[in-house]
Structures are given as C-alpha cells and as structure tokens.
Amino acid sequence: MDERGLVLVTGGSGYIAGFCIAQLIREGWRARATVRSLGRGEAVRGSLSKLVDPGDRLSFVLADLKGDAGWAEAVAGCDYVLHTASPFPSTVPRSDDELVRPARDGALRVLVAARAAGVKRVVMTSSIAAITGGHRERRSAPFTEADWTDETNRAATSAYGRSKTIAERAAWAWMKEQGGSLEFTTVNPAAVLGPVISRDYSASIDIVKKLMDGSLPGLPAFGWPLVDVRDIADLHLRAMTSPNAPGQRFIGAGSFYWLADIARTLRTQRPGLSRRVPTRRIPDLLVQGLALFTPVLREHLSQLGRKRIVSADNARTRLGWSARPNDEAIVDTAESLVALKIV
C-alpha cells in the first residue's frame, strides 16, 4: 500500500493511541508516536503486534506534556497530529494542578509546535467529561457538542472533568486567536471499553474489571454512555481527513448503560467469565454513606442516579461514523482481560 503521509500520535503508549496507530498503519499512513522513554516505545510496538505489523512505518520520539523539549522534532514533517495524550489519575489528585496544568499546557504546546511545522490539522482527544459535568439541573434531552461542563461547579465535576474542560477550552481559544491556517477539531469519547492489548488501558476498563474480579460487592446506580475503542480510533481518523471536520467537536458514544446493564450483559452473554459479577443493587443512601470515607466515590457522587444521555448525531451526519453495540464492546473487554490474565 502506498504511504499516505506522516501522522504524529501523542501519548503513544495510551489505550486510544494504540488503536489509532494500528488503524493508521492499516490504512497506509506512517505513524510517529511520542513516549516519555524509548523503553515504552518498544513495549508499544510489542503490544501493537497483536493488531497489526508496524514494520518500519512506526517510529518514536521523546516528548512530555510538561516540557517544551522534543515537540519541534515530534511534529517535523507531519501532515496531521492526533493529540491523544492527557494525564489520568489512578487516585484522587491532591490538587487540580496535577491534571489541569499538564493537560492545558500540553495541548497548547502541541498546537504551537504544529502551527510552526505547517501541520494541516490537529485532532485533540477530549471527553464527554468536558460536556456533561457540572450541570445543576437534571435534563432528559441529550447533551450535544453545544454543551460544556461547568468546571466552576466543583461539587459536580471531577478533577479529570475539570482538566479536560479547561484544556479543551484553552485549545479552542488559542485556535481562534493564533491558529492561523492550522485546522483543529476535537473528539469527545464516552466511557471507552473494548479489547485490551496490554496492561496500559483506559480507566474505563476498570468498570468491567471490577465487576469480574469481585471487588464490587454490589451495583450502585452509576451509569455512562459507552463506546468501543476501535470505533473511537475510527472517529479520530475520520475527523483527521474529512473536509467536514475542521472547527467541530465530535461526541463519540453509543447508548447509556447503568452498571447493572453491564453486569447483566456479562452474566447473560459470558456466564463462564462472570461468576463473581454481583447481582444485587446498592441503595443510594448506602453509597452516600460510603462516600464519606472513600475519596474516589465522593468525587463522583454527583453522578449517582443520573442518566446523562449524549448525542453522536454530529459524528454520524458529518463523518458517517457509527458505534457498535455496547454488548459487543463489553464482551470483547471481558474476554481480553481474561486472555491477558488481568482477571
């Protein structure tokens, strides 16, 4: 297959990044990925071999969101940039700066370097956390790309949601003032599930992992719109090349599932893998009580019992994108976790 050009993928060891790189290579692009150590690059190459043979069409460059070093070299000669890198906490951060500063400053570093190098378009991975959070009113209408998280409502937004919102707002503001001929779009994924190819996976995968490994004693009333990582990679590439994409946000999401819906899918479709999956519900009052002593639970308490539906119509109509059924994503997640002995 003839090579179509060079694409920089930031955060090359990330879950979404890996599937973006694999699809780029399958479609004939060359990919260059940023990593924080060359050792991580070799690990990425090894994991990707489960999806595609990267051959000589994948290279790595050292760059970190927290510093300027390496970014000029990273974007040199690139036609496009997929900016997937963003910090995600494994625990509740002590301050927002642990997430907000590298997310915002890193996005601006990428944009400045891309403009200087003559890159055609940057696609930034944001999140529906930059759309659905901080809203005080309950609503039945779906959230769309016209909505923004109110990051000032700290009681109803997580540190991650604030970081994604602030970083995306900063990127759009910079583009308006200084973007010049550079094109820009964002992809706002829902909770990302799908096949796991290494132990470096999306935090959303923990939803399925904790259901399967018995670490959840019951099913609190939490839920999310879901999406498969393969479909999110496809959305990134469509947003990268389509003439209908510049200046747009694109929600990437399937339907909303409660935690109980995910558990039901595991029990009915893969009963042999779901012996520890809980069946009983945990009352809201008990969850609220537990949150007093559990920082992670407390940070997400505003989502308890709230069904936040999002619309992916913009991606469907402008880009011809669609998401596979949630159940397929859930089952493939479960099977891959078992195959890698993570569960």
C-alpha atoms as a printed R data frame, in Angstrom:
    type eleno elety resid chain resno       x       y      z
1   ATOM     1    CA   MET     A     1   0.000   0.000  0.000
2   ATOM     2    CA   ASP     A     2   1.326   3.440 -0.861
3   ATOM     3    CA   GLU     A     3   2.150   5.621  2.119
4   ATOM     4    CA   ARG     A     4  -0.306   8.445  2.572
5   ATOM     5    CA   GLY     A     5   1.776  10.709  4.815
6   ATOM     6    CA   LEU     A     6   3.089  11.045  8.365
7   ATOM     7    CA   VAL     A     7   0.866  11.408 11.439
8   ATOM     8    CA   LEU     A     8   2.069  12.236 14.948
9   ATOM     9    CA   VAL     A     9   0.184  10.459 17.740
10  ATOM    10    CA   THR     A    10   0.887  11.969 21.149
11  ATOM    11    CA   GLY     A    11   0.831   9.765 24.226
12  ATOM    12    CA   GLY     A    12   1.768   6.771 22.122
13  ATOM    13    CA   SER     A    13   1.558   4.268 24.990
14  ATOM    14    CA   GLY     A    14  -2.063   5.168 25.730
15  ATOM    15    CA   TYR     A    15  -5.062   2.923 25.092
16  ATOM    16    CA   ILE     A    16  -6.794   5.054 22.451
17  ATOM    17    CA   ALA     A    17  -3.453   5.979 20.912
18  ATOM    18    CA   GLY     A    18  -2.567   2.323 20.291
19  ATOM    19    CA   PHE     A    19  -5.717   1.662 18.295
20  ATOM    20    CA   CYS     A    20  -5.275   4.932 16.375
21  ATOM    21    CA   ILE     A    21  -1.721   3.906 15.448
22  ATOM    22    CA   ALA     A    22  -2.888   0.465 14.341
23  ATOM    23    CA   GLN     A    23  -5.600   1.912 12.104
24  ATOM    24    CA   LEU     A    24  -3.212   4.485 10.641
25  ATOM    25    CA   ILE     A    25  -0.776   1.749  9.669
26  ATOM    26    CA   ARG     A    26  -3.527  -0.449  8.229
27  ATOM    27    CA   GLU     A    27  -4.693   2.458  6.077
28  ATOM    28    CA   GLY     A    28  -1.221   3.170  4.720
29  ATOM    29    CA   TRP     A    29  -0.070   6.064  6.891
30  ATOM    30    CA   ARG     A    30   3.252   6.329  8.659
31  ATOM    31    CA   ALA     A    31   2.930   6.988 12.373
32  ATOM    32    CA   ARG     A    32   5.277   8.707 14.789
33  ATOM    33    CA   ALA     A    33   4.372   8.388 18.465
34  ATOM    34    CA   THR     A    34   5.542  10.404 21.437
35  ATOM    35    CA   VAL     A    35   6.677   8.493 24.507
36  ATOM    36    CA   ARG     A    36   8.394   9.509 27.719
37  ATOM    37    CA   SER     A    37  11.067   6.816 27.401
38  ATOM    38    CA   LEU     A    38  12.290   4.736 24.484
39  ATOM    39    CA   GLY     A    39  11.666   1.617 26.548
40  ATOM    40    CA   ARG     A    40   7.974   2.427 26.469
41  ATOM    41    CA   GLY     A    41   8.209   2.686 22.710
42  ATOM    42    CA   GLU     A    42   9.403  -0.908 22.427
43  ATOM    43    CA   ALA     A    43   6.583  -2.019 24.724
44  ATOM    44    CA   VAL     A    44   4.082  -0.208 22.484
45  ATOM    45    CA   ARG     A    45   5.493  -1.899 19.397
46  ATOM    46    CA   GLY     A    46   5.155  -5.277 21.075
47  ATOM    47    CA   SER     A    47   1.530  -4.662 22.094
48  ATOM    48    CA   LEU     A    48   0.585  -3.349 18.652
49  ATOM    49    CA   SER     A    49   1.839  -6.539 17.052
50  ATOM    50    CA   LYS     A    50  -1.432  -8.108 18.286
51  ATOM    51    CA   LEU     A    51  -3.315  -5.742 15.983
52  ATOM    52    CA   VAL     A    52  -1.000  -5.007 13.048
53  ATOM    53    CA   ASP     A    53   2.617  -5.402 11.921
54  ATOM    54    CA   PRO     A    54   4.051  -1.879 12.347
55  ATOM    55    CA   GLY     A    55   7.191  -2.691 10.375
56  ATOM    56    CA   ASP     A    56   9.176   0.423  9.561
57  ATOM    57    CA   ARG     A    57   6.066   2.621  9.419
58  ATOM    58    CA   LEU     A    58   6.119   3.338 13.161
59  ATOM    59    CA   SER     A    59   8.727   5.427 14.919
60  ATOM    60    CA   PHE     A    60   9.025   7.024 18.346
61  ATOM    61    CA   VAL     A    61  10.191  10.353 19.692
62  ATOM    62    CA   LEU     A    62  10.705  11.548 23.250
63  ATOM    63    CA   ALA     A    63   8.370  14.333 24.395
64  ATOM    64    CA   ASP     A    64   6.449  15.117 27.574
65  ATOM    65    CA   LEU     A    65   3.384  17.328 28.070
66  ATOM    66    CA   LYS     A    66   5.134  19.013 31.000
67  ATOM    67    CA   GLY     A    67   8.037  20.450 28.989
68  ATOM    68    CA   ASP     A    68   8.920  22.032 25.640
69  ATOM    69    CA   ALA     A    69  11.740  19.625 24.798
70  ATOM    70    CA   GLY     A    70  11.126  17.341 21.855
71  ATOM    71    CA   TRP     A    71   7.941  18.833 20.460
72  ATOM    72    CA   ALA     A    72   9.530  20.609 17.480
73  ATOM    73    CA   GLU     A    73  11.220  17.343 16.499
74  ATOM    74    CA   ALA     A    74   7.992  15.410 17.102
75  ATOM    75    CA   VAL     A    75   5.909  17.415 14.621
76  ATOM    76    CA   ALA     A    76   8.610  17.967 11.989
77  ATOM    77    CA   GLY     A    77   7.404  16.726  8.607
78  ATOM    78    CA   CYS     A    78   3.993  15.644  9.896
79  ATOM    79    CA   ASP     A    79   0.811  16.123  7.891
80  ATOM    80    CA   TYR     A    80  -1.527  15.624 10.849
81  ATOM    81    CA   VAL     A    81  -1.436  15.321 14.634
82  ATOM    82    CA   LEU     A    82  -3.680  13.150 16.799
83  ATOM    83    CA   HIS     A    83  -3.244  14.642 20.258
84  ATOM    84    CA   THR     A    84  -4.432  11.807 22.478
85  ATOM    85    CA   ALA     A    85  -2.085  12.413 25.409
86  ATOM    86    CA   SER     A    86  -3.636  13.635 28.651
87  ATOM    87    CA   PRO     A    87  -2.988  12.797 32.295
88  ATOM    88    CA   PHE     A    88  -5.496  10.496 34.016
89  ATOM    89    CA   PRO     A    89  -5.314   9.918 37.777
90  ATOM    90    CA   SER     A    90  -5.244   6.466 39.374
91  ATOM    91    CA   THR     A    91  -6.254   8.121 42.641
92  ATOM    92    CA   VAL     A    92  -7.916  11.416 43.537
93  ATOM    93    CA   PRO     A    93  -5.244  14.093 42.939
94  ATOM    94    CA   ARG     A    94  -4.219  16.343 45.802
95  ATOM    95    CA   SER     A    95  -4.783  19.421 43.646
96  ATOM    96    CA   ASP     A    96  -6.221  20.210 40.232
97  ATOM    97    CA   ASP     A    97  -2.799  21.365 39.058
98  ATOM    98    CA   GLU     A    98  -1.676  17.729 38.895
99  ATOM    99    CA   LEU     A    99  -4.073  17.286 35.960
100 ATOM   100    CA   VAL     A   100  -5.128  20.718 34.724
101 ATOM   101    CA   ARG     A   101  -1.702  22.195 34.122
102 ATOM   102    CA   PRO     A   102  -0.200  19.361 32.031
103 ATOM   103    CA   ALA     A   103  -3.477  18.875 30.124
104 ATOM   104    CA   ARG     A   104  -3.883  22.571 29.259
105 ATOM   105    CA   ASP     A   105  -0.224  23.455 28.780
106 ATOM   106    CA   GLY     A   106   0.437  20.240 26.889
107 ATOM   107    CA   ALA     A   107  -2.388  20.930 24.434
108 ATOM   108    CA   LEU     A   108  -1.045  24.418 23.797
109 ATOM   109    CA   ARG     A   109   2.494  23.096 23.310
110 ATOM   110    CA   VAL     A   110   1.224  20.691 20.670
111 ATOM   111    CA   LEU     A   111  -0.758  23.413 18.871
112 ATOM   112    CA   VAL     A   112   2.143  25.883 18.859
113 ATOM   113    CA   ALA     A   113   4.545  23.251 17.530
114 ATOM   114    CA   ALA     A   114   2.034  22.025 14.925
115 ATOM   115    CA   ARG     A   115   1.400  25.521 13.564
116 ATOM   116    CA   ALA     A   116   5.137  26.233 13.361
117 ATOM   117    CA   ALA     A   117   5.748  22.969 11.473
118 ATOM   118    CA   GLY     A   118   2.986  23.558  8.915
119 ATOM   119    CA   VAL     A   119   0.790  20.681 10.086
120 ATOM   120    CA   LYS     A   120  -2.566  20.607  8.272
121 ATOM   121    CA   ARG     A   121  -4.846  19.602 11.141
122 ATOM   122    CA   VAL     A   122  -4.748  18.664 14.828
123 ATOM   123    CA   VAL     A   123  -7.365  16.306 16.253
124 ATOM   124    CA   MET     A   124  -7.460  16.551 20.038
125 ATOM   125    CA   THR     A   125  -8.891  13.814 22.233
126 ATOM   126    CA   SER     A   126 -11.153  15.485 24.756
127 ATOM   127    CA   SER     A   127 -14.005  13.713 26.588
128 ATOM   128    CA   ILE     A   128 -17.719  13.862 27.250
129 ATOM   129    CA   ALA     A   129 -16.445  14.860 30.709
130 ATOM   130    CA   ALA     A   130 -15.955  18.282 29.068
131 ATOM   131    CA   ILE     A   131 -19.643  18.282 28.072
132 ATOM   132    CA   THR     A   132 -21.852  16.611 30.680
133 ATOM   133    CA   GLY     A   133 -20.369  17.690 34.018
134 ATOM   134    CA   GLY     A   134 -21.247  20.471 36.424
135 ATOM   135    CA   HIS     A   135 -24.827  20.948 35.251
136 ATOM   136    CA   ARG     A   136 -27.063  21.688 38.196
137 ATOM   137    CA   GLU     A   137 -30.343  20.832 36.529
138 ATOM   138    CA   ARG     A   138 -31.468  17.336 35.617
139 ATOM   139    CA   ARG     A   139 -32.342  17.051 31.953
140 ATOM   140    CA   SER     A   140 -33.915  14.468 29.696
141 ATOM   141    CA   ALA     A   141 -32.666  15.980 26.433
142 ATOM   142    CA   PRO     A   142 -29.377  14.533 25.177
143 ATOM   143    CA   PHE     A   143 -26.190  16.529 25.648
144 ATOM   144    CA   THR     A   144 -24.606  17.711 22.398
145 ATOM   145    CA   GLU     A   145 -21.386  19.379 21.308
146 ATOM   146    CA   ALA     A   146 -23.016  22.739 22.076
147 ATOM   147    CA   ASP     A   147 -22.869  21.894 25.794
148 ATOM   148    CA   TRP     A   148 -19.887  22.497 28.038
149 ATOM   149    CA   THR     A   149 -19.105  21.245 31.516
150 ATOM   150    CA   ASP     A   150 -19.319  23.955 34.177
151 ATOM   151    CA   GLU     A   151 -15.881  23.412 35.661
152 ATOM   152    CA   THR     A   152 -16.551  26.029 38.342
153 ATOM   153    CA   ASN     A   153 -19.171  23.745 39.946
154 ATOM   154    CA   ARG     A   154 -16.586  21.692 41.813
155 ATOM   155    CA   ALA     A   155 -19.217  19.708 43.723
156 ATOM   156    CA   ALA     A   156 -20.469  18.220 40.451
157 ATOM   157    CA   THR     A   157 -17.256  17.790 38.442
158 ATOM   158    CA   SER     A   158 -14.276  15.503 38.915
159 ATOM   159    CA   ALA     A   159 -10.695  16.710 38.714
160 ATOM   160    CA   TYR     A   160 -10.412  14.823 35.427
161 ATOM   161    CA   GLY     A   161 -13.532  16.524 34.065
162 ATOM   162    CA   ARG     A   162 -12.171  19.925 35.019
163 ATOM   163    CA   SER     A   163  -8.830  19.169 33.354
164 ATOM   164    CA   LYS     A   164 -10.445  18.053 30.100
165 ATOM   165    CA   THR     A   165 -12.792  21.057 30.050
166 ATOM   166    CA   ILE     A   166 -10.115  23.635 30.796
167 ATOM   167    CA   ALA     A   167  -7.681  22.088 28.302
168 ATOM   168    CA   GLU     A   168 -10.244  21.946 25.507
169 ATOM   169    CA   ARG     A   169 -11.481  25.490 26.139
170 ATOM   170    CA   ALA     A   170  -7.883  26.738 26.119
171 ATOM   171    CA   ALA     A   171  -7.203  24.968 22.821
172 ATOM   172    CA   TRP     A   172 -10.265  26.451 21.101
173 ATOM   173    CA   ALA     A   173  -9.401  29.937 22.447
174 ATOM   174    CA   TRP     A   174  -5.810  29.640 21.175
175 ATOM   175    CA   MET     A   175  -7.015  28.477 17.769
176 ATOM   176    CA   LYS     A   176  -9.347  31.459 17.456
177 ATOM   177    CA   GLU     A   177  -6.618  33.929 18.334
178 ATOM   178    CA   GLN     A   178  -3.450  32.357 16.944
179 ATOM   179    CA   GLY     A   179  -4.298  29.259 14.891
180 ATOM   180    CA   GLY     A   180  -3.746  30.833 11.504
181 ATOM   181    CA   SER     A   181  -4.192  28.240  8.745
182 ATOM   182    CA   LEU     A   182  -3.970  25.308 11.156
183 ATOM   183    CA   GLU     A   183  -7.186  23.264 11.287
184 ATOM   184    CA   PHE     A   184  -8.494  21.880 14.564
185 ATOM   185    CA   THR     A   185 -11.187  19.516 15.783
186 ATOM   186    CA   THR     A   186 -11.894  17.524 18.936
187 ATOM   187    CA   VAL     A   187 -13.166  14.030 19.622
188 ATOM   188    CA   ASN     A   188 -15.126  13.683 22.871
189 ATOM   189    CA   PRO     A   189 -15.369   9.971 23.751
190 ATOM   190    CA   ALA     A   190 -17.774   8.415 26.222
191 ATOM   191    CA   ALA     A   191 -16.525   5.723 28.640
192 ATOM   192    CA   VAL     A   192 -14.156   3.709 26.458
193 ATOM   193    CA   LEU     A   193 -14.310  -0.091 26.503
194 ATOM   194    CA   GLY     A   194 -13.116  -2.723 24.050
195 ATOM   195    CA   PRO     A   195 -10.261  -5.185 23.589
196 ATOM   196    CA   VAL     A   196  -7.267  -4.759 25.882
197 ATOM   197    CA   ILE     A   197  -3.877  -5.395 24.285
198 ATOM   198    CA   SER     A   198  -1.655  -4.552 27.261
199 ATOM   199    CA   ARG     A   199  -1.857  -3.503 30.888
200 ATOM   200    CA   ASP     A   200  -1.798   0.145 29.776
201 ATOM   201    CA   TYR     A   201  -5.517   0.610 29.199
202 ATOM   202    CA   SER     A   202  -8.293   3.160 29.664
203 ATOM   203    CA   ALA     A   203  -9.500   3.758 33.220
204 ATOM   204    CA   SER     A   204 -12.990   2.910 31.925
205 ATOM   205    CA   ILE     A   205 -11.854  -0.701 31.544
206 ATOM   206    CA   ASP     A   206 -11.798  -0.892 35.346
207 ATOM   207    CA   ILE     A   207 -15.607  -0.805 35.255
208 ATOM   208    CA   VAL     A   208 -15.631  -4.262 33.673
209 ATOM   209    CA   LYS     A   209 -12.555  -5.491 35.567
210 ATOM   210    CA   LYS     A   210 -14.032  -4.678 38.979
211 ATOM   211    CA   LEU     A   211 -17.306  -6.353 38.089
212 ATOM   212    CA   MET     A   212 -15.453  -9.510 37.048
213 ATOM   213    CA   ASP     A   213 -12.860  -9.782 39.822
214 ATOM   214    CA   GLY     A   214 -15.317  -9.486 42.712
215 ATOM   215    CA   SER     A   215 -14.042  -6.175 44.043
216 ATOM   216    CA   LEU     A   216 -17.537  -4.671 43.750
217 ATOM   217    CA   PRO     A   217 -19.913  -6.089 46.399
218 ATOM   218    CA   GLY     A   218 -22.968  -4.753 44.607
219 ATOM   219    CA   LEU     A   219 -24.280  -2.433 41.929
220 ATOM   220    CA   PRO     A   220 -24.611   1.258 42.796
221 ATOM   221    CA   ALA     A   221 -26.739   3.417 40.493
222 ATOM   222    CA   PHE     A   222 -23.900   4.718 38.340
223 ATOM   223    CA   GLY     A   223 -24.015   4.707 34.561
224 ATOM   224    CA   TRP     A   224 -22.329   6.056 31.463
225 ATOM   225    CA   PRO     A   225 -22.677   6.299 27.709
226 ATOM   226    CA   LEU     A   226 -20.257   3.670 26.378
227 ATOM   227    CA   VAL     A   227 -18.132   3.375 23.250
228 ATOM   228    CA   ASP     A   228 -15.662   0.863 21.824
229 ATOM   229    CA   VAL     A   229 -12.016   1.900 21.465
230 ATOM   230    CA   ARG     A   230 -11.982   0.639 17.854
231 ATOM   231    CA   ASP     A   231 -14.823   2.983 16.975
232 ATOM   232    CA   ILE     A   232 -13.086   5.898 18.711
233 ATOM   233    CA   ALA     A   233  -9.930   5.247 16.685
234 ATOM   234    CA   ASP     A   234 -12.078   5.244 13.545
235 ATOM   235    CA   LEU     A   235 -13.644   8.544 14.615
236 ATOM   236    CA   HIS     A   236 -10.204  10.107 15.089
237 ATOM   237    CA   LEU     A   237  -9.164   9.181 11.565
238 ATOM   238    CA   ARG     A   238 -12.415  10.428 10.068
239 ATOM   239    CA   ALA     A   239 -12.005  13.707 11.960
240 ATOM   240    CA   MET     A   240  -8.415  13.895 10.707
241 ATOM   241    CA   THR     A   241  -9.198  13.672  6.993
242 ATOM   242    CA   SER     A   242 -12.798  14.749  6.402
243 ATOM   243    CA   PRO     A   243 -13.387  18.196  4.892
244 ATOM   244    CA   ASN     A   244 -16.447  18.425  7.168
245 ATOM   245    CA   ALA     A   245 -14.428  18.178 10.388
246 ATOM   246    CA   PRO     A   246 -12.477  21.424 10.955
247 ATOM   247    CA   GLY     A   247 -13.881  23.607 13.708
248 ATOM   248    CA   GLN     A   248 -16.120  20.826 15.041
249 ATOM   249    CA   ARG     A   249 -16.436  18.852 18.259
250 ATOM   250    CA   PHE     A   250 -17.469  15.214 17.814
251 ATOM   251    CA   ILE     A   251 -19.062  13.178 20.580
252 ATOM   252    CA   GLY     A   252 -18.127   9.518 20.200
253 ATOM   253    CA   ALA     A   253 -20.673   7.463 22.101
254 ATOM   254    CA   GLY     A   254 -23.124   4.618 21.929
255 ATOM   255    CA   SER     A   255 -26.081   4.181 24.243
256 ATOM   256    CA   PHE     A   256 -26.219   4.763 28.002
257 ATOM   257    CA   TYR     A   257 -25.784   1.744 30.265
258 ATOM   258    CA   TRP     A   258 -26.212   1.559 34.003
259 ATOM   259    CA   LEU     A   259 -23.642  -0.510 35.869
260 ATOM   260    CA   ALA     A   260 -26.416  -3.086 36.306
261 ATOM   261    CA   ASP     A   261 -26.797  -3.261 32.497
262 ATOM   262    CA   ILE     A   262 -23.081  -4.015 32.091
263 ATOM   263    CA   ALA     A   263 -23.321  -6.693 34.774
264 ATOM   264    CA   ARG     A   264 -26.348  -8.231 33.070
265 ATOM   265    CA   THR     A   265 -24.518  -8.386 29.737
266 ATOM   266    CA   LEU     A   266 -21.584 -10.193 31.346
267 ATOM   267    CA   ARG     A   267 -23.825 -12.681 33.136
268 ATOM   268    CA   THR     A   268 -26.043 -13.493 30.149
269 ATOM   269    CA   GLN     A   269 -23.511 -13.422 27.311
270 ATOM   270    CA   ARG     A   270 -20.406 -14.794 29.032
271 ATOM   271    CA   PRO     A   271 -21.629 -16.668 32.123
272 ATOM   272    CA   GLY     A   272 -18.407 -18.664 32.335
273 ATOM   273    CA   LEU     A   273 -16.429 -15.447 32.873
274 ATOM   274    CA   SER     A   274 -18.828 -13.762 35.258
275 ATOM   275    CA   ARG     A   275 -19.084 -15.947 38.343
276 ATOM   276    CA   ARG     A   276 -18.096 -13.020 40.588
277 ATOM   277    CA   VAL     A   277 -20.250 -10.391 38.902
278 ATOM   278    CA   PRO     A   278 -22.646  -9.004 41.550
279 ATOM   279    CA   THR     A   279 -26.409  -9.125 41.137
280 ATOM   280    CA   ARG     A   280 -27.767  -7.026 43.986
281 ATOM   281    CA   ARG     A   281 -28.209  -3.272 43.910
282 ATOM   282    CA   ILE     A   282 -26.629  -0.972 46.495
283 ATOM   283    CA   PRO     A   283 -29.116   1.636 47.785
284 ATOM   284    CA   ASP     A   284 -28.256   5.280 47.126
285 ATOM   285    CA   LEU     A   285 -28.256   6.083 50.846
286 ATOM   286    CA   LEU     A   286 -25.608   3.452 51.488
287 ATOM   287    CA   VAL     A   287 -23.472   4.761 48.614
288 ATOM   288    CA   GLN     A   288 -23.740   8.284 50.035
289 ATOM   289    CA   GLY     A   289 -22.636   6.998 53.421
290 ATOM   290    CA   LEU     A   290 -19.675   5.107 51.982
291 ATOM   291    CA   ALA     A   291 -18.617   8.223 50.066
292 ATOM   292    CA   LEU     A   292 -17.871   9.961 53.374
293 ATOM   293    CA   PHE     A   293 -14.891   7.613 53.777
294 ATOM   294    CA   THR     A   294 -13.994   6.920 50.131
295 ATOM   295    CA   PRO     A   295 -12.434   9.863 48.222
296 ATOM   296    CA   VAL     A   296 -12.864   8.335 44.740
297 ATOM   297    CA   LEU     A   297 -16.527   7.582 45.412
298 ATOM   298    CA   ARG     A   298 -17.072  11.010 46.912
299 ATOM   299    CA   GLU     A   299 -15.666  12.731 43.834
300 ATOM   300    CA   HIS     A   300 -18.228  11.008 41.601
301 ATOM   301    CA   LEU     A   301 -21.183  11.165 43.962
302 ATOM   302    CA   SER     A   302 -22.928  13.862 41.889
303 ATOM   303    CA   GLN     A   303 -23.396  11.248 39.124
304 ATOM   304    CA   LEU     A   304 -25.297   8.832 41.359
305 ATOM   305    CA   GLY     A   305 -28.676   8.025 39.846
306 ATOM   306    CA   ARG     A   306 -28.207  10.479 36.971
307 ATOM   307    CA   LYS     A   307 -28.805   9.266 33.434
308 ATOM   308    CA   ARG     A   308 -26.737  11.525 31.209
309 ATOM   309    CA   ILE     A   309 -27.504  10.774 27.575
310 ATOM   310    CA   VAL     A   310 -25.331  12.200 24.813
311 ATOM   311    CA   SER     A   311 -25.973  12.506 21.089
312 ATOM   312    CA   ALA     A   312 -23.440  11.380 18.482
313 ATOM   313    CA   ASP     A   313 -25.526  12.817 15.635
314 ATOM   314    CA   ASN     A   314 -22.803  15.280 14.630
315 ATOM   315    CA   ALA     A   315 -20.309  12.452 14.022
316 ATOM   316    CA   ARG     A   316 -22.941  10.395 12.203
317 ATOM   317    CA   THR     A   317 -24.142  13.138  9.878
318 ATOM   318    CA   ARG     A   318 -20.857  14.924  9.156
319 ATOM   319    CA   LEU     A   319 -18.482  11.965  9.155
320 ATOM   320    CA   GLY     A   320 -20.637   8.891  8.512
321 ATOM   321    CA   TRP     A   321 -19.480   7.397 11.820
322 ATOM   322    CA   SER     A   322 -21.329   4.811 13.863
323 ATOM   323    CA   ALA     A   323 -20.737   2.883 17.083
324 ATOM   324    CA   ARG     A   324 -21.026  -0.868 17.502
325 ATOM   325    CA   PRO     A   325 -23.457  -2.232 20.126
326 ATOM   326    CA   ASN     A   326 -22.446  -1.801 23.770
327 ATOM   327    CA   ASP     A   327 -22.757  -5.525 24.420
328 ATOM   328    CA   GLU     A   328 -20.068  -6.308 21.834
329 ATOM   329    CA   ALA     A   329 -17.677  -3.844 23.445
330 ATOM   330    CA   ILE     A   330 -18.383  -5.268 26.922
331 ATOM   331    CA   VAL     A   331 -17.896  -8.906 25.884
332 ATOM   332    CA   ASP     A   332 -14.683  -8.152 23.985
333 ATOM   333    CA   THR     A   333 -13.370  -6.261 27.014
334 ATOM   334    CA   ALA     A   334 -14.093  -9.197 29.298
335 ATOM   335    CA   GLU     A   335 -12.546 -11.799 27.010
336 ATOM   336    CA   SER     A   336  -9.363  -9.771 26.537
337 ATOM   337    CA   LEU     A   337  -8.971  -9.208 30.296
338 ATOM   338    CA   VAL     A   338  -9.102 -12.968 30.806
339 ATOM   339    CA   ALA     A   339  -6.749 -13.652 27.891
340 ATOM   340    CA   LEU     A   340  -4.138 -11.290 29.355
341 ATOM   341    CA   LYS     A   341  -4.668 -12.762 32.851
342 ATOM   342    CA   ILE     A   342  -5.657  -9.328 34.187
343 ATOM   343    CA   VAL     A   343  -8.756 -11.014 35.611
